[in-house]
Amino acid sequence: MAGDGRIRLFCALQLPESALDEVCEWQERALADAAGRLVPRRDLHVTLAFLGTRPAAELAGIAEALRAASAAAPREIELRPLRYRETRSRGPGGVGMIVLEDASGAATALAEDVQGRLEALGAYRRERRPWLPHVTVLRFRSPEGLAPEVANRCSIHVVRSALYRSLLGHGSARYDALETAALGGT
């Protein structure tokens, strides 16, 4: 937490161990020649809502909003890897990501529910562009121009969400799960 009682937060879907194994193996093969930084295993996730820096006093309400939205979701969300894509971020640099297909629309519905609950708390403002399910796998200063195939098209079955704290430091940010919630309320 920052000295002023503020904390950088985001809500995300946690990837199961089997999916983390596949993504990490793919990163090593497909992105081995990239000049950017591979996102480490512990930081791979699917962001539902990035809140940025918030007062620590809002933490309990934000966690409750994520728990409630997760409980209302199906017990399992199916995502499928579609393609690799590179994009620029608002600041310097950009990211490489694996874009995911939301097979049933359940992930999109959960993201919209979480975002709506957070907006009602005054802790979040939706982006203008629609939510895009993806896993960030590479960070870079300038686009790499890579176009590797996403070899594994197997479904990823997500069963948990998490509220993460993002700690900025030298190199890359580190993410710590402050709380997790089972989808479907189990």
Order of alpha helices (4+ residues) and beta strands (2+ residues): beta-alpha-beta-beta-alpha-beta-beta-alpha-beta-beta-beta-beta
